């Protein structure tokens, strides 16, 4: 199987499962907005959820997993089976200890943490209560992330990618009336759903680990050579990924500033979730699939294959995200209105969220490609460069947030944090791409630019069609949901067909490559890849 076929096959499996998860995630978010709208309670829930989620990405799915995969793949190549699983078992229990300590500290010092990362325009007392309920989720999701990393190294992508489904289902079930009426607070019932989902995400992966040799033999070690290697890689990545998460909390701080309208934080959360629907559909799937592959290529010092893998992935993701970004910008209000305007989520909530989505969507292509380039640095054990670039990006984000809040608030309003994030992400993309190109040689930049130009032309024509379609179908005039849904579906379907037709007409190589894979034709010259 060539590298391209392997990436697309793995990404397709992940993408299919992730799409199902995102659909359930939408149902979950729709339940949150229906019960809480963009009220103070909604802001308190989002704030309470984001704080342990920050630590999850730092300790678990962020720095630890990205550091673990290269070390584990090297062990799989060089060590015996017994040594491989001894390393995995010891890391499991060591991580469990660290996560437990962070969880307890987070619950004890929740008031201070909530105060640190929020402005004056939020119900801090309610946020503290919710945060203490959700924080143990960090412990279980950290172990689930390690399990995911191990299974991904064995090229098992389906089950780990499916675990977020359990989080969504648990939250949905806890949002039904009989549950939150019994608990007495819809926000608390949603918080309990998050905790239950985290437990299930870990437990469901345990049988797959056992089948591959994991025995969960107890043993805590901070001196094991491989664990030290993970820690050595993890520390700078902790700063790099941590800076990205601090960016999110900075946006949270500015979104709850006294000048912001009530519900701004919830509006940013919902807009970000719509963005994740697009990212999760394929961009994140490709990023998940290529990290183990690039780690193997880097371990074999096959940098030409690594560069081809990266270039191919960037082109494929741009083919999806450039038209998606334009579509989100033009159809932002119909999207939010159809998906979320029910119950406590009123017309004003739609306007707040649509404004945030407009500015988030600007940065969608950059956000997606950064998620590909950063693992390329990590696969070569270069952890300093992403940290330096992320530090500069953090400074840019802070400055832009201040500028938008103080000088351009009447223009951008609650969309300021989203626009600051989008612009800072573009800096990330250009800086990392240029540095990688300078260090490792040509990345097929001209091919990428030609691809971008064709995709952008097709997306621009599609965007004009979307604008006219949105205007002349008079979407906002229709008050009945069925009519709105019918018009909305027609706009999305028409835009998709038009874009794909234009891509075929302009001979975009990406659509030809995907078509070649699905029809089992040979597309390009791939490098042989043998699974460990």
Secondary structure, 3 states (H helix, E strand, C coil): CEHHHHHHHHHHHHHHHHHHHHHHHHHHHHHHHHHHCCCHHHHHHHHHHHHHHHHHHHHHCCHHHHHHHHHHHHHHHHCCHHHHHHHHHHHHHHHHHHHHHHHHHHHHCHHHHHHHCCCCCCCHHHHHHHHHHHCCHHHHHHHHHHHHHHHHHCCCCHHHHHHHHHHHHHHHHHCCHHHHHHHCCHHHHHHHHHHHHHHHHHHHHHHHHHHCCCCCCCCCCCCCHHHHHHHHHHHHHHHHHHHHHHHHHHHHHHHCCCCCCCCHHHHHHHHHHHHHHHHHHHHHHHHHHHHHHHHHHHHCCCHHHHHHHHHHHHHHHHHHHHHHHHHHHHCHHHHHHHHHCCCCCCHHHHHHHHHHHHHHHHCHHHHHHHHHHHHHHHHCCCCHHHHHHHHHHHHHHHHHHHHHHHCCHHHHHHHHHHHHHHHHHHHHHHHHHHHHHHHHCCCCHHHHHHHHHHHHHHHHHHHHHHHHHHHHCCHHHCCCHHHHHHHHHHHHHHHHHHHHHHHHHCCCHHHHHHHHHHCCCCCCCCCECCCC
